[in-house]
Amino acid sequence: MTQADVAKHLKVARQTYLDLEYGKTLPRLDTLITLSTLFNKSISYFAGERPSLDNFDTMELFEELQQRYVKKAPNIADVIPH
C-alpha cells in the first residue's frame, strides 16, 4: 500500500500522512483507529508501545524450541553394528 493510498483511507492529504509517518505530528484518535483497522494492528502498536522483555527467560525459550524443532542426530554407537 502506498503512502497516497493510506492518506486516501485516512481522508487526509499525502503530506499530512507523511508528517504522521515521520513523527512530525501526532495522530488524532480517529486516525489511530483507522490505521489500526487498516493495518490490522493494535492502537498501542502505533503509539510505540512494545512488549517488555525484562522478565523474559531466553534460555527457557531456547530449550523449549530445541525440544520442539531440533531433530537429534542418532548416536553413532547405536547405528554401527558391533
PyMOL Python script that loads the backbone (N, CA, C, O; Angstrom):
from pymol import cmd

cmd.read_pdbstr("""\
ATOM      1  N   MET A   1       0.854  -1.166   0.000  1.00  0.00           N
ATOM      2  CA  MET A   1       0.000   0.000   0.000  1.00  0.00           C
ATOM      3  C   MET A   1       0.908   1.240   0.000  1.00  0.00           C
ATOM      4  O   MET A   1       1.856   1.333   0.780  1.00  0.00           O
ATOM      5  N   THR A   2       0.603   2.160  -0.868  1.00  0.00           N
ATOM      6  CA  THR A   2       1.426   3.366  -0.963  1.00  0.00           C
ATOM      7  C   THR A   2       1.008   4.388   0.094  1.00  0.00           C
ATOM      8  O   THR A   2      -0.049   4.268   0.713  1.00  0.00           O
ATOM      9  N   GLN A   3       1.848   5.377   0.283  1.00  0.00           N
ATOM     10  CA  GLN A   3       1.516   6.461   1.206  1.00  0.00           C
ATOM     11  C   GLN A   3       0.271   7.196   0.733  1.00  0.00           C
ATOM     12  O   GLN A   3      -0.558   7.608   1.544  1.00  0.00           O
ATOM     13  N   ALA A   4       0.144   7.357  -0.557  1.00  0.00           N
ATOM     14  CA  ALA A   4      -1.047   8.020  -1.108  1.00  0.00           C
ATOM     15  C   ALA A   4      -2.301   7.197  -0.813  1.00  0.00           C
ATOM     16  O   ALA A   4      -3.353   7.762  -0.512  1.00  0.00           O
ATOM     17  N   ASP A   5      -2.199   5.873  -0.898  1.00  0.00           N
ATOM     18  CA  ASP A   5      -3.334   5.004  -0.584  1.00  0.00           C
ATOM     19  C   ASP A   5      -3.751   5.158   0.876  1.00  0.00           C
ATOM     20  O   ASP A   5      -4.937   5.275   1.185  1.00  0.00           O
ATOM     21  N   VAL A   6      -2.765   5.156   1.767  1.00  0.00           N
ATOM     22  CA  VAL A   6      -3.070   5.295   3.196  1.00  0.00           C
ATOM     23  C   VAL A   6      -3.706   6.655   3.459  1.00  0.00           C
ATOM     24  O   VAL A   6      -4.695   6.753   4.186  1.00  0.00           O
ATOM     25  N   ALA A   7      -3.142   7.694   2.869  1.00  0.00           N
ATOM     26  CA  ALA A   7      -3.697   9.041   3.040  1.00  0.00           C
ATOM     27  C   ALA A   7      -5.148   9.088   2.580  1.00  0.00           C
ATOM     28  O   ALA A   7      -5.984   9.727   3.217  1.00  0.00           O
ATOM     29  N   LYS A   8      -5.443   8.419   1.485  1.00  0.00           N
ATOM     30  CA  LYS A   8      -6.816   8.383   0.965  1.00  0.00           C
ATOM     31  C   LYS A   8      -7.748   7.689   1.961  1.00  0.00           C
ATOM     32  O   LYS A   8      -8.863   8.155   2.198  1.00  0.00           O
ATOM     33  N   HIS A   9      -7.286   6.566   2.548  1.00  0.00           N
ATOM     34  CA  HIS A   9      -8.095   5.866   3.557  1.00  0.00           C
ATOM     35  C   HIS A   9      -8.327   6.733   4.789  1.00  0.00           C
ATOM     36  O   HIS A   9      -9.393   6.686   5.402  1.00  0.00           O
ATOM     37  N   LEU A  10      -7.315   7.527   5.145  1.00  0.00           N
ATOM     38  CA  LEU A  10      -7.431   8.397   6.317  1.00  0.00           C
ATOM     39  C   LEU A  10      -8.190   9.681   6.015  1.00  0.00           C
ATOM     40  O   LEU A  10      -8.548  10.439   6.917  1.00  0.00           O
ATOM     41  N   LYS A  11      -8.428   9.910   4.721  1.00  0.00           N
ATOM     42  CA  LYS A  11      -9.086  11.143   4.267  1.00  0.00           C
ATOM     43  C   LYS A  11      -8.282  12.382   4.659  1.00  0.00           C
ATOM     44  O   LYS A  11      -8.820  13.375   5.150  1.00  0.00           O
ATOM     45  N   VAL A  12      -6.958  12.283   4.418  1.00  0.00           N
ATOM     46  CA  VAL A  12      -6.049  13.410   4.659  1.00  0.00           C
ATOM     47  C   VAL A  12      -5.150  13.555   3.441  1.00  0.00           C
ATOM     48  O   VAL A  12      -5.065  12.658   2.602  1.00  0.00           O
ATOM     49  N   ALA A  13      -4.486  14.692   3.359  1.00  0.00           N
ATOM     50  CA  ALA A  13      -3.529  14.909   2.275  1.00  0.00           C
ATOM     51  C   ALA A  13      -2.322  13.992   2.475  1.00  0.00           C
ATOM     52  O   ALA A  13      -2.001  13.615   3.602  1.00  0.00           O
ATOM     53  N   ARG A  14      -1.662  13.640   1.383  1.00  0.00           N
ATOM     54  CA  ARG A  14      -0.480  12.778   1.466  1.00  0.00           C
ATOM     55  C   ARG A  14       0.565  13.380   2.390  1.00  0.00           C
ATOM     56  O   ARG A  14       1.182  12.663   3.178  1.00  0.00           O
ATOM     57  N   GLN A  15       0.771  14.688   2.302  1.00  0.00           N
ATOM     58  CA  GLN A  15       1.769  15.348   3.157  1.00  0.00           C
ATOM     59  C   GLN A  15       1.401  15.217   4.637  1.00  0.00           C
ATOM     60  O   GLN A  15       2.277  15.056   5.487  1.00  0.00           O
ATOM     61  N   THR A  16       0.121  15.288   4.933  1.00  0.00           N
ATOM     62  CA  THR A  16      -0.333  15.116   6.323  1.00  0.00           C
ATOM     63  C   THR A  16       0.009  13.717   6.801  1.00  0.00           C
ATOM     64  O   THR A  16       0.470  13.534   7.928  1.00  0.00           O
ATOM     65  N   TYR A  17      -0.220  12.727   5.941  1.00  0.00           N
ATOM     66  CA  TYR A  17       0.138  11.359   6.314  1.00  0.00           C
ATOM     67  C   TYR A  17       1.651  11.228   6.494  1.00  0.00           C
ATOM     68  O   TYR A  17       2.106  10.577   7.434  1.00  0.00           O
ATOM     69  N   LEU A  18       2.421  11.831   5.614  1.00  0.00           N
ATOM     70  CA  LEU A  18       3.879  11.785   5.751  1.00  0.00           C
ATOM     71  C   LEU A  18       4.317  12.383   7.086  1.00  0.00           C
ATOM     72  O   LEU A  18       5.204  11.845   7.750  1.00  0.00           O
ATOM     73  N   ASP A  19       3.698  13.493   7.476  1.00  0.00           N
ATOM     74  CA  ASP A  19       4.026  14.113   8.762  1.00  0.00           C
ATOM     75  C   ASP A  19       3.719  13.159   9.921  1.00  0.00           C
ATOM     76  O   ASP A  19       4.463  13.108  10.901  1.00  0.00           O
ATOM     77  N   LEU A  20       2.631  12.411   9.806  1.00  0.00           N
ATOM     78  CA  LEU A  20       2.304  11.405  10.824  1.00  0.00           C
ATOM     79  C   LEU A  20       3.333  10.283  10.818  1.00  0.00           C
ATOM     80  O   LEU A  20       3.827   9.874  11.869  1.00  0.00           O
ATOM     81  N   GLU A  21       3.647   9.795   9.634  1.00  0.00           N
ATOM     82  CA  GLU A  21       4.565   8.667   9.491  1.00  0.00           C
ATOM     83  C   GLU A  21       5.951   8.992  10.043  1.00  0.00           C
ATOM     84  O   GLU A  21       6.592   8.139  10.655  1.00  0.00           O
ATOM     85  N   TYR A  22       6.408  10.210   9.830  1.00  0.00           N
ATOM     86  CA  TYR A  22       7.738  10.592  10.284  1.00  0.00           C
ATOM     87  C   TYR A  22       7.745  11.223  11.671  1.00  0.00           C
ATOM     88  O   TYR A  22       8.780  11.699  12.137  1.00  0.00           O
ATOM     89  N   GLY A  23       6.580  11.225  12.332  1.00  0.00           N
ATOM     90  CA  GLY A  23       6.512  11.710  13.707  1.00  0.00           C
ATOM     91  C   GLY A  23       6.542  13.211  13.862  1.00  0.00           C
ATOM     92  O   GLY A  23       6.803  13.717  14.953  1.00  0.00           O
ATOM     93  N   LYS A  24       6.278  13.936  12.784  1.00  0.00           N
ATOM     94  CA  LYS A  24       6.266  15.399  12.869  1.00  0.00           C
ATOM     95  C   LYS A  24       4.993  15.913  13.532  1.00  0.00           C
ATOM     96  O   LYS A  24       4.991  16.979  14.148  1.00  0.00           O
ATOM     97  N   THR A  25       3.901  15.139  13.398  1.00  0.00           N
ATOM     98  CA  THR A  25       2.641  15.478  14.062  1.00  0.00           C
ATOM     99  C   THR A  25       2.089  14.226  14.725  1.00  0.00           C
ATOM    100  O   THR A  25       2.413  13.107  14.328  1.00  0.00           O
ATOM    101  N   LEU A  26       1.259  14.422  15.730  1.00  0.00           N
ATOM    102  CA  LEU A  26       0.639  13.305  16.424  1.00  0.00           C
ATOM    103  C   LEU A  26      -0.740  13.044  15.830  1.00  0.00           C
ATOM    104  O   LEU A  26      -1.466  13.985  15.508  1.00  0.00           O
ATOM    105  N   PRO A  27      -1.104  11.779  15.683  1.00  0.00           N
ATOM    106  CA  PRO A  27      -2.410  11.466  15.092  1.00  0.00           C
ATOM    107  C   PRO A  27      -3.546  11.677  16.080  1.00  0.00           C
ATOM    108  O   PRO A  27      -3.360  11.565  17.292  1.00  0.00           O
ATOM    109  N   ARG A  28      -4.717  11.981  15.553  1.00  0.00           N
ATOM    110  CA  ARG A  28      -5.936  12.048  16.361  1.00  0.00           C
ATOM    111  C   ARG A  28      -6.394  10.628  16.640  1.00  0.00           C
ATOM    112  O   ARG A  28      -5.953   9.689  15.977  1.00  0.00           O
ATOM    113  N   LEU A  29      -7.267  10.466  17.607  1.00  0.00           N
ATOM    114  CA  LEU A  29      -7.756   9.142  17.975  1.00  0.00           C
ATOM    115  C   LEU A  29      -8.450   8.447  16.803  1.00  0.00           C
ATOM    116  O   LEU A  29      -8.235   7.257  16.574  1.00  0.00           O
ATOM    117  N   ASP A  30      -9.276   9.179  16.066  1.00  0.00           N
ATOM    118  CA  ASP A  30      -9.962   8.554  14.932  1.00  0.00           C
ATOM    119  C   ASP A  30      -8.975   8.094  13.861  1.00  0.00           C
ATOM    120  O   ASP A  30      -9.213   7.098  13.178  1.00  0.00           O
ATOM    121  N   THR A  31      -7.873   8.818  13.719  1.00  0.00           N
ATOM    122  CA  THR A  31      -6.828   8.415  12.780  1.00  0.00           C
ATOM    123  C   THR A  31      -6.154   7.136  13.256  1.00  0.00           C
ATOM    124  O   THR A  31      -5.893   6.235  12.459  1.00  0.00           O
ATOM    125  N   LEU A  32      -5.871   7.054  14.559  1.00  0.00           N
ATOM    126  CA  LEU A  32      -5.277   5.836  15.119  1.00  0.00           C
ATOM    127  C   LEU A  32      -6.188   4.627  14.932  1.00  0.00           C
ATOM    128  O   LEU A  32      -5.724   3.533  14.609  1.00  0.00           O
ATOM    129  N   ILE A  33      -7.470   4.829  15.134  1.00  0.00           N
ATOM    130  CA  ILE A  33      -8.432   3.743  14.964  1.00  0.00           C
ATOM    131  C   ILE A  33      -8.449   3.279  13.512  1.00  0.00           C
ATOM    132  O   ILE A  33      -8.462   2.077  13.244  1.00  0.00           O
ATOM    133  N   THR A  34      -8.451   4.211  12.590  1.00  0.00           N
ATOM    134  CA  THR A  34      -8.448   3.858  11.167  1.00  0.00           C
ATOM    135  C   THR A  34      -7.163   3.131  10.795  1.00  0.00           C
ATOM    136  O   THR A  34      -7.209   2.130  10.080  1.00  0.00           O
ATOM    137  N   LEU A  35      -6.013   3.619  11.268  1.00  0.00           N
ATOM    138  CA  LEU A  35      -4.737   2.952  10.991  1.00  0.00           C
ATOM    139  C   LEU A  35      -4.727   1.538  11.576  1.00  0.00           C
ATOM    140  O   LEU A  35      -4.266   0.590  10.940  1.00  0.00           O
ATOM    141  N   SER A  36      -5.239   1.421  12.784  1.00  0.00           N
ATOM    142  CA  SER A  36      -5.301   0.133  13.457  1.00  0.00           C
ATOM    143  C   SER A  36      -6.105  -0.875  12.631  1.00  0.00           C
ATOM    144  O   SER A  36      -5.693  -2.022  12.459  1.00  0.00           O
ATOM    145  N   THR A  37      -7.232  -0.438  12.134  1.00  0.00           N
ATOM    146  CA  THR A  37      -8.083  -1.297  11.315  1.00  0.00           C
ATOM    147  C   THR A  37      -7.435  -1.601   9.975  1.00  0.00           C
ATOM    148  O   THR A  37      -7.445  -2.743   9.514  1.00  0.00           O
ATOM    149  N   LEU A  38      -6.880  -0.585   9.359  1.00  0.00           N
ATOM    150  CA  LEU A  38      -6.282  -0.717   8.032  1.00  0.00           C
ATOM    151  C   LEU A  38      -5.121  -1.702   8.016  1.00  0.00           C
ATOM    152  O   LEU A  38      -4.992  -2.501   7.089  1.00  0.00           O
ATOM    153  N   PHE A  39      -4.268  -1.643   9.053  1.00  0.00           N
ATOM    154  CA  PHE A  39      -3.075  -2.488   9.092  1.00  0.00           C
ATOM    155  C   PHE A  39      -3.209  -3.693  10.027  1.00  0.00           C
ATOM    156  O   PHE A  39      -2.251  -4.439  10.231  1.00  0.00           O
ATOM    157  N   ASN A  40      -4.404  -3.875  10.590  1.00  0.00           N
ATOM    158  CA  ASN A  40      -4.659  -4.997  11.488  1.00  0.00           C
ATOM    159  C   ASN A  40      -3.646  -5.048  12.636  1.00  0.00           C
ATOM    160  O   ASN A  40      -3.086  -6.101  12.941  1.00  0.00           O
ATOM    161  N   LYS A  41      -3.425  -3.905  13.258  1.00  0.00           N
ATOM    162  CA  LYS A  41      -2.513  -3.776  14.399  1.00  0.00           C
ATOM    163  C   LYS A  41      -3.273  -3.073  15.517  1.00  0.00           C
ATOM    164  O   LYS A  41      -4.263  -2.382  15.275  1.00  0.00           O
ATOM    165  N   SER A  42      -2.793  -3.261  16.745  1.00  0.00           N
ATOM    166  CA  SER A  42      -3.424  -2.583  17.871  1.00  0.00           C
ATOM    167  C   SER A  42      -3.065  -1.100  17.857  1.00  0.00           C
ATOM    168  O   SER A  42      -2.065  -0.694  17.266  1.00  0.00           O
ATOM    169  N   ILE A  43      -3.880  -0.322  18.503  1.00  0.00           N
ATOM    170  CA  ILE A  43      -3.588   1.111  18.614  1.00  0.00           C
ATOM    171  C   ILE A  43      -2.272   1.312  19.349  1.00  0.00           C
ATOM    172  O   ILE A  43      -1.509   2.219  19.016  1.00  0.00           O
ATOM    173  N   SER A  44      -1.993   0.469  20.352  1.00  0.00           N
ATOM    174  CA  SER A  44      -0.745   0.602  21.108  1.00  0.00           C
ATOM    175  C   SER A  44       0.477   0.401  20.206  1.00  0.00           C
ATOM    176  O   SER A  44       1.541   0.959  20.473  1.00  0.00           O
ATOM    177  N   TYR A  45       0.330  -0.391  19.145  1.00  0.00           N
ATOM    178  CA  TYR A  45       1.425  -0.570  18.187  1.00  0.00           C
ATOM    179  C   TYR A  45       1.820   0.776  17.574  1.00  0.00           C
ATOM    180  O   TYR A  45       3.003   1.089  17.446  1.00  0.00           O
ATOM    181  N   PHE A  46       0.816   1.558  17.201  1.00  0.00           N
ATOM    182  CA  PHE A  46       1.085   2.855  16.574  1.00  0.00           C
ATOM    183  C   PHE A  46       1.507   3.906  17.592  1.00  0.00           C
ATOM    184  O   PHE A  46       2.073   4.937  17.229  1.00  0.00           O
ATOM    185  N   ALA A  47       1.231   3.647  18.858  1.00  0.00           N
ATOM    186  CA  ALA A  47       1.654   4.572  19.910  1.00  0.00           C
ATOM    187  C   ALA A  47       3.087   4.288  20.355  1.00  0.00           C
ATOM    188  O   ALA A  47       3.627   4.987  21.212  1.00  0.00           O
ATOM    189  N   GLY A  48       3.694   3.268  19.774  1.00  0.00           N
ATOM    190  CA  GLY A  48       5.092   2.971  20.071  1.00  0.00           C
ATOM    191  C   GLY A  48       5.301   2.028  21.238  1.00  0.00           C
ATOM    192  O   GLY A  48       6.442   1.790  21.636  1.00  0.00           O
ATOM    193  N   GLU A  49       4.228   1.484  21.798  1.00  0.00           N
ATOM    194  CA  GLU A  49       4.380   0.564  22.911  1.00  0.00           C
ATOM    195  C   GLU A  49       4.809  -0.794  22.383  1.00  0.00           C
ATOM    196  O   GLU A  49       4.262  -1.298  21.403  1.00  0.00           O
ATOM    197  N   ARG A  50       5.784  -1.368  23.039  1.00  0.00           N
ATOM    198  CA  ARG A  50       6.272  -2.694  22.678  1.00  0.00           C
ATOM    199  C   ARG A  50       6.276  -3.562  23.932  1.00  0.00           C
ATOM    200  O   ARG A  50       6.447  -3.052  25.040  1.00  0.00           O
ATOM    201  N   PRO A  51       6.090  -4.855  23.767  1.00  0.00           N
ATOM    202  CA  PRO A  51       6.105  -5.716  24.948  1.00  0.00           C
ATOM    203  C   PRO A  51       7.466  -5.682  25.631  1.00  0.00           C
ATOM    204  O   PRO A  51       8.502  -5.602  24.972  1.00  0.00           O
ATOM    205  N   SER A  52       7.449  -5.743  26.930  1.00  0.00           N
ATOM    206  CA  SER A  52       8.688  -5.727  27.705  1.00  0.00           C
ATOM    207  C   SER A  52       9.272  -7.128  27.776  1.00  0.00           C
ATOM    208  O   SER A  52       8.539  -8.107  27.918  1.00  0.00           O
ATOM    209  N   LEU A  53      10.574  -7.220  27.678  1.00  0.00           N
ATOM    210  CA  LEU A  53      11.264  -8.491  27.801  1.00  0.00           C
ATOM    211  C   LEU A  53      12.053  -8.560  29.113  1.00  0.00           C
ATOM    212  O   LEU A  53      12.924  -9.417  29.267  1.00  0.00           O
ATOM    213  N   ASP A  54      11.750  -7.661  30.057  1.00  0.00           N
ATOM    214  CA  ASP A  54      12.504  -7.613  31.304  1.00  0.00           C
ATOM    215  C   ASP A  54      12.476  -8.926  32.067  1.00  0.00           C
ATOM    216  O   ASP A  54      13.507  -9.352  32.589  1.00  0.00           O
ATOM    217  N   ASN A  55      11.337  -9.570  32.145  1.00  0.00           N
ATOM    218  CA  ASN A  55      11.210 -10.800  32.912  1.00  0.00           C
ATOM    219  C   ASN A  55      11.169 -12.029  32.008  1.00  0.00           C
ATOM    220  O   ASN A  55      10.638 -13.071  32.393  1.00  0.00           O
ATOM    221  N   PHE A  56      11.718 -11.909  30.835  1.00  0.00           N
ATOM    222  CA  PHE A  56      11.661 -12.967  29.842  1.00  0.00           C
ATOM    223  C   PHE A  56      12.868 -13.875  30.006  1.00  0.00           C
ATOM    224  O   PHE A  56      14.003 -13.398  30.018  1.00  0.00           O
ATOM    225  N   ASP A  57      12.641 -15.169  30.131  1.00  0.00           N
ATOM    226  CA  ASP A  57      13.717 -16.138  30.301  1.00  0.00           C
ATOM    227  C   ASP A  57      14.086 -16.706  28.931  1.00  0.00           C
ATOM    228  O   ASP A  57      13.433 -17.625  28.437  1.00  0.00           O
ATOM    229  N   THR A  58      15.131 -16.156  28.325  1.00  0.00           N
ATOM    230  CA  THR A  58      15.503 -16.572  26.976  1.00  0.00           C
ATOM    231  C   THR A  58      16.023 -18.003  26.943  1.00  0.00           C
ATOM    232  O   THR A  58      15.789 -18.716  25.967  1.00  0.00           O
ATOM    233  N   MET A  59      16.715 -18.432  27.977  1.00  0.00           N
ATOM    234  CA  MET A  59      17.226 -19.802  27.991  1.00  0.00           C
ATOM    235  C   MET A  59      16.081 -20.808  28.045  1.00  0.00           C
ATOM    236  O   MET A  59      16.140 -21.858  27.404  1.00  0.00           O
ATOM    237  N   GLU A  60      15.053 -20.491  28.802  1.00  0.00           N
ATOM    238  CA  GLU A  60      13.887 -21.372  28.874  1.00  0.00           C
ATOM    239  C   GLU A  60      13.239 -21.507  27.498  1.00  0.00           C
ATOM    240  O   GLU A  60      12.886 -22.610  27.082  1.00  0.00           O
ATOM    241  N   LEU A  61      13.084 -20.386  26.793  1.00  0.00           N
ATOM    242  CA  LEU A  61      12.514 -20.415  25.449  1.00  0.00           C
ATOM    243  C   LEU A  61      13.409 -21.205  24.508  1.00  0.00           C
ATOM    244  O   LEU A  61      12.918 -22.012  23.719  1.00  0.00           O
ATOM    245  N   PHE A  62      14.716 -20.982  24.582  1.00  0.00           N
ATOM    246  CA  PHE A  62      15.656 -21.679  23.716  1.00  0.00           C
ATOM    247  C   PHE A  62      15.570 -23.192  23.918  1.00  0.00           C
ATOM    248  O   PHE A  62      15.556 -23.949  22.947  1.00  0.00           O
ATOM    249  N   GLU A  63      15.513 -23.628  25.160  1.00  0.00           N
ATOM    250  CA  GLU A  63      15.407 -25.057  25.453  1.00  0.00           C
ATOM    251  C   GLU A  63      14.103 -25.640  24.918  1.00  0.00           C
ATOM    252  O   GLU A  63      14.086 -26.746  24.378  1.00  0.00           O
ATOM    253  N   GLU A  64      13.014 -24.893  25.071  1.00  0.00           N
ATOM    254  CA  GLU A  64      11.731 -25.362  24.558  1.00  0.00           C
ATOM    255  C   GLU A  64      11.761 -25.487  23.037  1.00  0.00           C
ATOM    256  O   GLU A  64      11.257 -26.463  22.481  1.00  0.00           O
ATOM    257  N   LEU A  65      12.348 -24.505  22.369  1.00  0.00           N
ATOM    258  CA  LEU A  65      12.441 -24.552  20.912  1.00  0.00           C
ATOM    259  C   LEU A  65      13.309 -25.718  20.458  1.00  0.00           C
ATOM    260  O   LEU A  65      12.997 -26.379  19.467  1.00  0.00           O
ATOM    261  N   GLN A  66      14.388 -25.970  21.175  1.00  0.00           N
ATOM    262  CA  GLN A  66      15.231 -27.112  20.830  1.00  0.00           C
ATOM    263  C   GLN A  66      14.446 -28.414  20.933  1.00  0.00           C
ATOM    264  O   GLN A  66      14.537 -29.274  20.056  1.00  0.00           O
ATOM    265  N   GLN A  67      13.685 -28.552  21.994  1.00  0.00           N
ATOM    266  CA  GLN A  67      12.910 -29.775  22.186  1.00  0.00           C
ATOM    267  C   GLN A  67      11.861 -29.933  21.099  1.00  0.00           C
ATOM    268  O   GLN A  67      11.587 -31.051  20.661  1.00  0.00           O
ATOM    269  N   ARG A  68      11.278 -28.845  20.664  1.00  0.00           N
ATOM    270  CA  ARG A  68      10.213 -28.924  19.659  1.00  0.00           C
ATOM    271  C   ARG A  68      10.721 -29.106  18.246  1.00  0.00           C
ATOM    272  O   ARG A  68      10.158 -29.887  17.479  1.00  0.00           O
ATOM    273  N   TYR A  69      11.794 -28.385  17.888  1.00  0.00           N
ATOM    274  CA  TYR A  69      12.135 -28.264  16.475  1.00  0.00           C
ATOM    275  C   TYR A  69      13.469 -28.848  16.047  1.00  0.00           C
ATOM    276  O   TYR A  69      13.695 -29.037  14.851  1.00  0.00           O
ATOM    277  N   VAL A  70      14.350 -29.135  16.976  1.00  0.00           N
ATOM    278  CA  VAL A  70      15.660 -29.639  16.590  1.00  0.00           C
ATOM    279  C   VAL A  70      15.623 -31.159  16.634  1.00  0.00           C
ATOM    280  O   VAL A  70      15.385 -31.762  17.681  1.00  0.00           O
ATOM    281  N   LYS A  71      15.859 -31.760  15.489  1.00  0.00           N
ATOM    282  CA  LYS A  71      15.908 -33.217  15.421  1.00  0.00           C
ATOM    283  C   LYS A  71      17.284 -33.659  15.919  1.00  0.00           C
ATOM    284  O   LYS A  71      18.314 -33.139  15.490  1.00  0.00           O
ATOM    285  N   LYS A  72      17.275 -34.607  16.812  1.00  0.00           N
ATOM    286  CA  LYS A  72      18.537 -35.082  17.355  1.00  0.00           C
ATOM    287  C   LYS A  72      19.157 -36.081  16.392  1.00  0.00           C
ATOM    288  O   LYS A  72      18.479 -36.958  15.857  1.00  0.00           O
ATOM    289  N   ALA A  73      20.448 -35.933  16.186  1.00  0.00           N
ATOM    290  CA  ALA A  73      21.185 -36.873  15.348  1.00  0.00           C
ATOM    291  C   ALA A  73      21.336 -38.181  16.115  1.00  0.00           C
ATOM    292  O   ALA A  73      21.534 -38.167  17.330  1.00  0.00           O
ATOM    293  N   PRO A  74      21.245 -39.306  15.422  1.00  0.00           N
ATOM    294  CA  PRO A  74      21.408 -40.580  16.120  1.00  0.00           C
ATOM    295  C   PRO A  74      22.831 -40.720  16.646  1.00  0.00           C
ATOM    296  O   PRO A  74      23.785 -40.218  16.051  1.00  0.00           O
ATOM    297  N   ASN A  75      22.949 -41.399  17.751  1.00  0.00           N
ATOM    298  CA  ASN A  75      24.254 -41.679  18.319  1.00  0.00           C
ATOM    299  C   ASN A  75      24.944 -42.688  17.418  1.00  0.00           C
ATOM    300  O   ASN A  75      24.375 -43.740  17.123  1.00  0.00           O
ATOM    301  N   ILE A  76      26.154 -42.390  16.975  1.00  0.00           N
ATOM    302  CA  ILE A  76      26.850 -43.256  16.019  1.00  0.00           C
ATOM    303  C   ILE A  76      27.078 -44.659  16.576  1.00  0.00           C
ATOM    304  O   ILE A  76      27.119 -45.632  15.823  1.00  0.00           O
ATOM    305  N   ALA A  77      27.225 -44.759  17.896  1.00  0.00           N
ATOM    306  CA  ALA A  77      27.429 -46.075  18.508  1.00  0.00           C
ATOM    307  C   ALA A  77      26.171 -46.936  18.371  1.00  0.00           C
ATOM    308  O   ALA A  77      26.265 -48.163  18.359  1.00  0.00           O
ATOM    309  N   ASP A  78      25.013 -46.317  18.269  1.00  0.00           N
ATOM    310  CA  ASP A  78      23.764 -47.061  18.109  1.00  0.00           C
ATOM    311  C   ASP A  78      23.529 -47.489  16.675  1.00  0.00           C
ATOM    312  O   ASP A  78      22.763 -48.421  16.429  1.00  0.00           O
ATOM    313  N   VAL A  79      24.176 -46.825  15.720  1.00  0.00           N
ATOM    314  CA  VAL A  79      23.946 -47.069  14.306  1.00  0.00           C
ATOM    315  C   VAL A  79      24.894 -48.136  13.755  1.00  0.00           C
ATOM    316  O   VAL A  79      24.491 -48.962  12.937  1.00  0.00           O
ATOM    317  N   ILE A  80      26.144 -48.119  14.199  1.00  0.00           N
ATOM    318  CA  ILE A  80      27.151 -49.048  13.681  1.00  0.00           C
ATOM    319  C   ILE A  80      26.992 -50.398  14.391  1.00  0.00           C
ATOM    320  O   ILE A  80      26.987 -50.466  15.620  1.00  0.00           O
ATOM    321  N   PRO A  81      26.861 -51.478  13.593  1.00  0.00           N
ATOM    322  CA  PRO A  81      26.743 -52.804  14.216  1.00  0.00           C
ATOM    323  C   PRO A  81      28.045 -53.195  14.911  1.00  0.00           C
ATOM    324  O   PRO A  81      29.130 -52.848  14.445  1.00  0.00           O
ATOM    325  N   HIS A  82      27.938 -53.908  16.009  1.00  0.00           N
ATOM    326  CA  HIS A  82      29.118 -54.318  16.781  1.00  0.00           C
ATOM    327  C   HIS A  82      29.654 -55.608  16.297  1.00  0.00           C
ATOM    328  O   HIS A  82      30.646 -56.105  16.831  1.00  0.00           O
TER     329      HIS A  82
END
""", "prot")
cmd.dss("prot")
cmd.show_as("cartoon", "prot")
cmd.util.cbc("prot")
cmd.orient("prot")
